[in-house]
């Protein structure tokens, strides 16, 4: 018999988790596979995960870990992403389309260093505050703020964030 | 400007998720049933007990059911060797199969292992459900940063007296946890059914044997396990037969009858085999084992194929799988005769460790490919024929990866009916296979004029540079299907192979930088070489000695080719970016950024 609590948890989180990983990895199919695996691990360990203050943060961290394992040492992956990025930027016919814009955003986020990427996704997509992001990423709150600052600067350079966002979001807790 | 979170919402996509909660539950169930089905005879009673309890309770309590051992039982479960499986996120750290942390709990209360860099020994005990390791004594060597980060994580975890949780019914997976810090370990168990196919040939044994166990010229020890419990084998000069089983992770060989020719060291080999050595999977390949016991170890590699010499041999057959060196990713190679196969074997780094298979080239051709490192490398299972083009079919293994994390080489043989003369091998247009295309994407399976391997030299630094930071040593590599200059740079940017590192070669380049060559254009004797910006990955290369070593390696590799007198380097089209990183000025004839 399925525990309704864990099933409900999976149902509630799966869409958000796939979205997070899509942003983190830049690839929806990969994101779905990683999200499913992370949720399966949470399911298997629900007796302890379910008792945690934030099962979502645990699952997100597990998913990030899976993603990092998958792409560990894959410098070549960056190259592939950059090629995609270049292709999107130069495909004049599609520049105005939502799909091209979405892919360009994904590519820009995927081009961030891993910690910055994880922080941006956690804070601006998952909506976690600084403290919860620090918990999810197992780092200090100051690290989260610094990474947020750097990530927004990088995204701003890519035309995806503005000064207003920078000033208002870095210190938001 | 649109708020960032709105942009991210849009970029994340709102299409329906391709799996449901039911799919997640199925995945969990599959895994559970697989573990249960995999239980060995020695664990049968435990399985029955666990399964009976499992059936009677809510399934989501399964872990708790399996993890409420008495102190005595927990101690029993822990005895044996454990290999790291998961660490969660360790800042700055990542596990590498080259140095997997291990823990070995001996029944006499001693423990030893490696936490990443250093080895340790000491005593162990269970207090309630907590693991205590008093009197732990460790070596104090230093290693790379990522190894040290993993070691610190595990060291602090063990110092905390972590809670031990058994994660499955058969006691092959445990979690050590203290607060948010945790590590999971698994027992690398081999099942009886894993051994019955093929012949197992000794391919390595270190320096612990009085004879060269992997020397093909004198004959290698080999073992063949039959499903009916019979085992046959040879050593250096004797044959034997007997009964076999796998019991609690050990190979048990009984009732051995054998010939008695005199060969130095034979008796030590037989003592080892009859001493119930531990049997482990090893490396990425399910075709490689390690036997360990009596202070010695022996690596065995499975050879399955008859080389296509039988009418019954399938049209497509995997001849051999192995781990690959980092520099081979994307490699495609083909052989249509014995000489070419030997050459291919050497290019793959298998010569001397794995026998070259005997292939009936009257009926078969051989293709080798290397797929990249991946958390779960896909399996090459078949080829699809479209006209004269063959496209590989990859399939993710069902369930968790058994031996992940290594670049993997496949050597396959195909019948002439499947791959007739003129056939091409081509990767399908699948973004998931993008990484494979860093080598040639398409090659003729039947080599033709102009498609021979090109011999190139790649310059790396000797490990000890002395006073000459620009000293280099060339190594010879073969490239096929690409411009030799580009191929040589591809290889250089991937860094020296493990074999070359063992031979004392060094480079700032490594797998981290593999694939970061963007383009090479030669004009008027000048090679314009454009890279992805790898400056953050090579922190020491901008020192005066580091930059001299880097530039000399690059320069000598590039200028070996006729018509290339010197090179100018770029980061993503910008020479100033590259040279500013090395704290020097770009050559005046460098292309402007807009010139690309």
Interface residues (C-beta under 8 A of the other chain):
Chain A: X1 X2 X3 X5 X6 X7 X10 X11 X14 X15 X18 X19 X20 X22 X23 X27 X28 X29 X30 X32 X35 X36 X37 X39 X40 X43 X44 X45 X46 X47 X48 X61 X62 X64 X65 X66 X68 X69 X70 X72 X73 X74 X75 X76 X77 X78 X79 X80 X82 X98 X101 X102 X103 X105 X106 X109 X120 X121 X124 X125 X127 X135 X137 X138 X139 X152 X155 X160 X161 X162 X164 X165 X169
Chain B: X1 X3 X4 X5 X7 X8 X9 X10 X11 X12 X13 X15 X17 X18 X19 X20 X21 X23 X24 X25 X27 X28 X31 X58 X59 X60 X61 X62 X63 X64 X86 X88 X89 X91 X94 X165 X167 X180 X329 X372 X373 X374 X375 X376 X404 X405 X431 X432 X434 X435 X438 X511 X512 X513 X514 X515 X516 X518 X532 X534 X537
